[in-house]
Amino acid sequence: MKVTNEFLIPFIGLKLGKHQFDFQINKAFFDNFDYHEYENCDIKVTVILDKKSTILELSFKHKGTVYVPCDLTNEMFNLPIKGKINLVVQFGENFNNDNEELLILPHGEFQIDVSQYIYEMIVLSVPLKRIHPGIKDGTLKTETLDKLTELSVKKAKKEVQQEENIDPRWDKLKQLLTDK
């Protein structure tokens, strides 16, 4: 990951209180992380930094779409996503980011790079199984779905034909099971 100045928040000159930072995320952002899961994306990220006397509280929120393939039909579609995370920044002797909700920066640090937190927040908000909304409401028309429905209809017709060709003597045997 290349560090860019775009995602560095200098907090040393800020007054105590809340400060808002807005970021527009596109495919180039994920290319910097060498993550090529999305064909395209349009995501707005809002970071609210609440500066207090000894700590910093960061609230991340995002909302937008990622252009991904459907896991069932492989059709590309815009998947809406949204999410939020919180981060507390304290100051100590050494840098420590072992805890996902707590970041410890060394004394004397004057800025924080939020790109890694934005990346993780967005990637974790995308569902594991991505299904085209047209499949759920039945409006998607593709060759794959047409072929699947064609094959499933034939199977249902064969089952109906088999039920019609049942010998009537089996009905008497079936009554023995239901008469108990």
HUCORCOR-V368730 format. One record per backbone hydrogen bond with DSSP energy under -0.5 kcal/mol. CO is the residue of the C=O (numbers start at 1). NH is the residue of the N-H. E is the energy in kcal/mol with one decimal. If there is no record, write none. Layout:
{{CO/NH/E} {CO/NH/E}}
This chain:
{{2/4/-0.5} {4/7/-1.0} {5/8/-1.1} {7/9/-0.5} {7/114/-2.5} {8/10/-0.7} {9/11/-0.7} {9/112/-1.9} {11/14/-0.9} {17/51/-3.0} {19/49/-3.3} {21/47/-3.4} {23/25/-0.6} {23/45/-3.0} {25/43/-2.0} {26/29/-1.0} {26/30/-0.9} {27/31/-1.9} {28/32/-1.6} {29/33/-0.7} {30/35/-2.4} {31/34/-1.3} {34/36/-0.5} {40/67/-3.3} {42/65/-2.1} {43/25/-3.3} {43/45/-0.5} {44/63/-1.7} {45/23/-2.9} {46/48/-0.5} {46/61/-2.1} {47/21/-2.9} {47/49/-0.6} {48/50/-0.6} {48/59/-2.1} {49/19/-2.3} {49/51/-0.8} {50/52/-0.5} {50/57/-2.1} {51/17/-2.1} {55/52/-2.3} {56/58/-0.5} {56/89/-3.4} {57/50/-3.4} {58/60/-0.5} {58/87/-2.8} {59/48/-2.5} {60/85/-1.8} {61/46/-3.0} {62/83/-1.9} {63/44/-2.6} {64/81/-2.9} {65/42/-2.7} {66/68/-0.8} {66/79/-3.3} {67/39/-2.5} {67/40/-0.8} {68/77/-2.3} {70/74/-1.4} {75/70/-2.4} {77/68/-2.3} {77/79/-0.7} {78/80/-0.6} {79/66/-2.0} {81/64/-2.2} {83/62/-2.4} {85/60/-3.0} {87/58/-3.6} {88/90/-0.5} {88/103/-2.8} {89/56/-2.3} {90/105/-2.9} {92/107/-1.6} {96/104/-2.8} {99/102/-0.5} {101/88/-2.2} {103/90/-2.8} {103/105/-0.6} {104/96/-2.2} {105/92/-2.6} {106/109/-1.7} {110/11/-1.2} {110/12/-1.3} {112/9/-3.0} {112/114/-0.7} {114/118/-2.1} {115/119/-2.6} {116/120/-2.4} {117/121/-2.2} {118/122/-2.2} {119/123/-2.5} {120/124/-2.3} {121/125/-0.8} {122/125/-0.7} {122/126/-0.8} {123/126/-0.7} {128/130/-0.7} {129/131/-0.7} {130/71/-3.2} {132/135/-1.5} {132/136/-1.0} {133/137/-1.7} {134/138/-0.8} {134/139/-1.0} {134/140/-1.7} {140/142/-0.5} {142/146/-2.2} {143/147/-2.3} {144/148/-2.1} {145/149/-2.6} {146/150/-2.2} {147/151/-2.2} {148/152/-2.2} {149/153/-2.0} {150/154/-1.5} {151/155/-1.5} {152/156/-1.7} {153/157/-2.1} {154/158/-2.0} {155/159/-1.7} {156/160/-1.8} {157/161/-2.1} {158/162/-2.0} {159/163/-1.8} {160/164/-1.6} {161/165/-1.2} {163/166/-1.0} {167/170/-1.7} {168/171/-0.6} {168/172/-0.8} {169/173/-1.1} {170/174/-2.3} {171/175/-1.6} {172/176/-0.9} {173/177/-0.8} {174/178/-1.4} {175/179/-1.7} {177/180/-0.5}}
